[in-house]
Amino acid sequence: MATAAPAKTSAFMKALKPSPALAAIVGSEPLPRTAVTKALWDYIKAHNLQNPANKRNILCDAKLKAVMGKDEVTMFEMTGLVGKHLS
């Protein structure tokens, strides 16, 4: 009987350490990108940071601005900007 090869971990599922600025939102434990994105959306919704006129835009509070670098970002920009805070 052949033994099963260990499952490969995709790049998205690899746990990455957040920068101090990102850790203020998602916590300091290493997380996969998918969990970081979910935690960010939980934070955005809990703090009512979606632009009411255009829900695809996120209005950054002080914590989010430290990560994103600007006052407002689109949900598509967000993933690229957050990637710079994961190592």
Long-range contacts (C-beta under 8 A, 24 or more apart in sequence): 16-86, 16-87, 17-86, 17-87, 18-85, 18-86, 19-67, 19-85, 19-86, 19-87, 21-63, 21-66, 21-67, 21-85, 22-67, 22-82, 22-85, 22-86, 24-63, 24-66, 25-63, 25-64, 25-67, 33-79, 33-83, 33-86, 36-82, 36-86, 37-79, 37-82, 40-78, 40-82
